[in-house]
């Protein structure tokens, strides 16, 4: 009697376990499928922003957005309407237009910042990791010191010293992110230079330039796209922070952070549109770049696993 009861209980428990395990597997597969679709949406978001940037550059080149006295005749703090889809700000400027122009500036500054950071961190990391010794210790100490400073604090200090401007903002972000590329490339170089094919090239009499460019560089740049996209997403937020503090670009240049700063005093009075649309533009750009970084990281991890 007891044995029959135990057998029935065990069979029911086993069926319940198999059913739940199967359901979890299906949930995981569906989650991965949805996650893959969401990550692919990141590419579409970034492509949309790039299309907006190209369109705005073309229109600006043809003097399509020349502000005139008619711009100042618009109602201030006008809510979203047919004439102004995103409303107007405290000077009667169209919020939608300024948000689109701000996307052009954000992409430009982030591109320059990541390019400068990569141009500085990549060669220094290669040389430091390959030669080692006193040169490596000095560079590592400098980069580790910069890396230990909080990103916002360091970018604020550098931007304050350099002053306002697109190139100055990009250079401030370059100082912030260069240590990350240096540390990544240096560590990868130290691992790769101990490989057999690198030692064989050294024994065969290959020059240092040939060894670094032909044998080491192609094997250390694989994780760079992941860091580039994640740093680009973070740079959008840092640039917005600099603009919010008045340290990014000049006041007459449309920028999301400065627009959020100007919108802040009017927010408690119910004027929400001047802060909503620049904030959403910043949010979706960061979201798209983060999705791309996560997708690249998953591809990189799967290749390493194989």
C-alpha positions as CSV (number, residue, x, y, z in Angstrom):
1,X,0.0,0.0,0.0
2,X,2.7,2.4,1.0
3,X,4.9,1.3,-1.9
4,X,2.0,1.9,-4.4
5,X,1.5,5.4,-2.9
6,X,5.2,6.2,-3.2
7,X,5.3,4.9,-6.8
8,X,2.3,7.0,-7.8
9,X,3.7,10.1,-6.1
10,X,7.1,9.6,-7.8
11,X,5.5,9.2,-11.2
12,X,3.4,12.3,-10.8
13,X,6.4,14.3,-9.5
14,X,8.5,13.1,-12.5
15,X,5.8,14.0,-15.0
16,X,5.5,17.4,-13.3
17,X,9.3,17.9,-13.4
18,X,9.6,17.0,-17.1
19,X,6.7,19.3,-18.0
20,X,8.2,22.2,-16.1
21,X,11.7,21.5,-17.5
22,X,10.3,21.5,-21.1
23,X,8.4,24.7,-20.4
24,X,11.5,26.4,-19.1
25,X,13.4,25.3,-22.2
26,X,10.7,26.7,-24.4
27,X,10.7,29.9,-22.4
28,X,14.5,30.2,-22.7
29,X,14.4,29.7,-26.5
30,X,11.6,32.2,-26.9
31,X,13.5,34.7,-24.7
32,X,16.6,34.2,-26.8
33,X,14.6,34.6,-29.9
34,X,13.0,37.8,-28.6
35,X,16.4,39.0,-27.3
36,X,18.0,38.5,-30.7
37,X,15.2,40.4,-32.4
38,X,15.6,43.3,-29.9
39,X,19.4,43.4,-30.4
40,X,18.9,43.5,-34.2
41,X,16.6,46.4,-33.6
42,X,19.6,48.3,-32.3
43,X,21.1,48.3,-35.7
44,X,17.9,49.8,-37.1
45,X,17.8,52.5,-34.4
46,X,21.4,53.5,-35.1
47,X,20.8,53.4,-38.9
48,X,17.8,55.7,-38.4
49,X,19.9,58.1,-36.4
50,X,22.5,58.1,-39.1
51,X,19.9,58.8,-41.7
52,X,18.7,61.7,-39.7
53,X,22.2,63.0,-39.4
54,X,22.8,62.8,-43.2
55,X,19.5,64.5,-43.9
56,X,20.1,67.3,-41.4
57,X,23.7,67.9,-42.8
58,X,22.2,68.1,-46.3
59,X,19.6,70.6,-45.2
60,X,22.0,72.7,-43.2
61,X,24.4,72.8,-46.2
62,X,21.6,74.3,-48.2
63,X,20.8,76.9,-45.5
64,X,17.4,75.3,-44.9
65,X,17.4,76.0,-41.1
66,X,18.6,79.6,-41.2
67,X,17.0,81.2,-38.1
68,X,15.3,84.5,-38.8
69,X,13.1,87.0,-37.1
70,X,10.1,84.9,-38.0
71,X,11.4,82.2,-35.7
72,X,11.3,84.5,-32.8
73,X,7.6,85.4,-33.6
74,X,6.5,81.9,-32.6
75,X,4.6,81.5,-29.4
76,X,6.8,80.6,-26.5
77,X,6.2,77.3,-24.8
78,X,3.6,76.3,-27.4
79,X,2.3,72.8,-26.8
80,X,2.7,70.1,-29.5
81,X,0.4,70.9,-32.5
82,X,0.1,70.6,-36.2
83,X,2.4,73.5,-36.7
84,X,5.0,72.3,-34.2
85,X,4.8,68.6,-33.7
86,X,7.0,68.7,-30.5
87,X,6.0,72.2,-29.4
88,X,8.3,75.2,-28.9
89,X,10.7,76.2,-26.2
90,X,11.1,79.4,-24.2
91,X,12.4,81.3,-27.2
92,X,9.8,80.1,-29.6
93,X,12.2,77.6,-31.3
94,X,10.7,74.3,-32.6
95,X,11.6,71.5,-30.2
96,X,11.4,68.8,-32.9
97,X,13.9,70.7,-35.1
98,X,16.3,71.3,-32.3
99,X,16.1,67.6,-31.3
100,X,16.9,66.4,-34.8
101,X,19.8,68.9,-35.0
102,X,21.0,67.7,-31.6
103,X,21.2,64.1,-33.0
104,X,23.6,65.3,-35.6
105,X,25.9,66.9,-33.0
106,X,25.7,63.8,-30.7
107,X,26.7,61.4,-33.5
108,X,29.5,63.7,-34.6
109,X,31.0,64.2,-31.2
110,X,30.7,60.5,-30.2
111,X,32.3,59.4,-33.5
112,X,35.2,61.8,-33.1
113,X,35.6,60.8,-29.4
114,X,35.8,57.1,-30.1
115,X,38.1,57.7,-33.1
116,X,40.5,59.8,-31.0
117,X,40.4,57.3,-28.1
118,X,41.1,54.3,-30.4
119,X,43.9,56.2,-32.2
120,X,45.5,56.9,-28.8
121,X,44.8,53.7,-26.9
122,X,45.5,51.1,-29.6
123,X,49.1,52.0,-30.5
124,X,50.1,52.7,-26.9
125,X,48.6,49.4,-25.8
126,X,50.4,47.5,-28.6
127,X,53.8,49.0,-27.8
128,X,53.3,48.7,-24.0
129,X,52.3,45.1,-24.2
130,X,54.9,44.1,-26.6
131,X,58.0,45.8,-25.1
132,X,57.1,45.7,-21.5
133,X,59.7,46.8,-18.9
134,X,59.9,50.4,-17.7
135,X,58.0,51.8,-20.7
136,X,55.1,49.5,-19.9
137,X,55.1,50.4,-16.2
138,X,55.1,54.1,-16.8
139,X,52.2,53.9,-19.4
140,X,50.2,51.5,-17.2
141,X,50.6,53.8,-14.2
142,X,49.4,56.9,-16.2
143,X,46.5,55.0,-17.7
144,X,45.5,53.4,-14.5
145,X,45.5,56.7,-12.7
146,X,43.2,58.2,-15.4
147,X,41.0,55.1,-15.4
148,X,40.6,55.4,-11.6
149,X,39.0,58.9,-11.8
150,X,35.2,58.9,-12.2
151,X,34.2,59.5,-15.8
152,X,31.9,62.4,-15.2
153,X,34.4,64.2,-12.9
154,X,37.3,63.7,-15.4
155,X,35.2,64.8,-18.4
156,X,34.0,67.9,-16.5
157,X,37.5,68.9,-15.5
158,X,38.9,68.4,-19.0
159,X,36.0,70.2,-20.7
160,X,36.3,73.1,-18.2
161,X,40.0,73.5,-19.0
162,X,39.6,73.2,-22.8
163,X,36.5,75.3,-23.1
164,X,33.4,74.9,-25.2
165,X,33.4,73.4,-28.7
166,X,32.8,70.2,-30.7
167,X,36.4,69.2,-30.9
168,X,37.1,70.1,-27.3
169,X,34.1,68.0,-26.1
170,X,35.4,65.1,-28.3
171,X,38.9,65.5,-26.9
172,X,37.5,65.5,-23.3
173,X,35.7,62.2,-24.0
174,X,38.9,60.9,-25.7
175,X,40.9,61.4,-22.4
176,X,38.2,59.6,-20.5
177,X,38.0,56.5,-22.7
178,X,41.6,56.1,-24.0
179,X,42.7,54.1,-20.9
180,X,40.0,51.4,-21.6
181,X,41.4,50.8,-25.1
182,X,44.9,50.8,-23.7
183,X,44.2,48.3,-21.0
184,X,42.3,46.0,-23.4
185,X,44.9,46.0,-26.1
186,X,47.8,45.8,-23.7
187,X,46.4,42.7,-22.0
188,X,45.6,41.0,-25.3
189,X,49.1,41.8,-26.6
190,X,50.7,40.2,-23.6
191,X,48.8,37.1,-24.2
192,X,49.3,36.9,-28.0
193,X,53.1,37.7,-28.0
194,X,53.7,34.5,-26.0
195,X,52.1,32.4,-28.8
196,X,54.2,30.0,-30.8
197,X,53.7,31.7,-34.2
198,X,54.9,35.1,-32.7
199,X,58.0,33.4,-31.2
200,X,58.7,31.8,-34.5
201,X,58.5,35.1,-36.3
202,X,60.9,36.6,-33.8
203,X,63.4,33.7,-34.3
204,X,63.1,34.0,-38.1
205,X,64.3,37.6,-37.8
206,X,61.1,39.5,-38.6
207,X,61.1,43.2,-37.7
208,X,59.2,44.5,-34.7
209,X,56.9,46.4,-37.1
210,X,56.1,43.2,-39.0
211,X,55.5,41.2,-35.9
212,X,53.1,43.8,-34.4
213,X,51.2,44.7,-37.5
214,X,51.0,41.2,-39.1
215,X,51.0,38.7,-36.2
216,X,49.7,40.6,-33.1
217,X,47.3,43.4,-34.3
218,X,44.9,41.1,-36.2
219,X,44.5,38.9,-33.1
220,X,44.0,41.6,-30.5
221,X,41.4,43.8,-32.2
222,X,38.6,41.2,-32.1
223,X,36.9,42.6,-28.9
224,X,37.3,46.2,-30.0
225,X,33.8,46.6,-31.7
226,X,32.2,45.6,-28.4
227,X,34.1,48.3,-26.4
228,X,33.5,50.8,-29.2
229,X,29.7,50.5,-29.2
230,X,29.4,50.4,-25.4
231,X,31.7,53.4,-25.0
232,X,29.7,55.2,-27.7
233,X,26.5,54.7,-25.7
234,X,28.2,55.9,-22.6
235,X,29.7,58.9,-24.4
236,X,26.2,60.0,-25.4
237,X,25.3,60.3,-21.7
238,X,28.5,62.0,-20.8
239,X,28.1,64.5,-23.6
240,X,24.6,65.2,-22.4
241,X,25.9,65.7,-18.9
242,X,28.5,68.2,-20.1
243,X,25.8,70.1,-22.0
244,X,23.5,70.1,-19.0
245,X,26.3,71.6,-17.0
246,X,27.0,74.2,-19.7
247,X,30.5,72.7,-20.5
248,X,29.9,70.9,-23.8
249,X,29.3,73.1,-26.9
250,X,28.4,76.8,-27.3
251,X,24.9,77.8,-26.2
252,X,23.8,78.6,-29.8
253,X,24.4,75.0,-30.9
254,X,21.5,72.6,-30.5
255,X,22.4,69.9,-28.0
256,X,20.3,67.6,-26.0
257,X,21.9,68.2,-22.6
258,X,21.7,72.0,-22.8
259,X,18.1,71.8,-24.0
260,X,17.3,69.6,-21.0
261,X,18.9,72.3,-18.7
262,X,16.9,75.0,-20.3
263,X,13.7,72.9,-20.0
264,X,14.2,72.1,-16.3
265,X,12.9,75.4,-14.8
266,X,9.7,75.2,-16.8
267,X,9.0,71.5,-16.0
268,X,7.2,72.1,-12.7
269,X,4.8,74.4,-14.5
270,X,3.5,71.6,-16.7
271,X,5.6,72.4,-19.7
272,X,6.8,68.8,-20.3
273,X,7.5,68.7,-24.1
274,X,10.7,70.7,-24.0
275,X,12.3,68.1,-21.8
276,X,10.6,65.0,-23.1
277,X,11.7,64.9,-26.7
278,X,15.5,65.6,-26.2
279,X,15.4,63.0,-23.4
280,X,13.7,60.4,-25.6
281,X,16.2,61.1,-28.4
282,X,19.1,60.5,-26.0
283,X,17.5,57.4,-24.6
284,X,16.9,55.7,-27.9
285,X,20.3,56.4,-29.2
286,X,21.9,54.9,-26.1
287,X,19.5,52.0,-26.3
288,X,20.4,51.2,-29.9
289,X,24.1,51.4,-29.3
290,X,23.8,49.2,-26.2
291,X,21.8,46.6,-28.1
292,X,24.5,46.5,-30.8
293,X,27.2,46.1,-28.1
294,X,25.4,43.2,-26.5
295,X,24.8,41.5,-29.8
296,X,28.5,41.8,-30.7
297,X,29.5,40.5,-27.3
298,X,27.3,37.5,-27.7
299,X,28.8,36.8,-31.2
300,X,32.3,37.1,-29.7
301,X,31.5,34.8,-26.8
302,X,30.1,32.2,-29.1
303,X,33.2,32.3,-31.3
304,X,35.4,31.8,-28.2
305,X,33.2,29.0,-27.0
306,X,33.6,27.2,-30.3
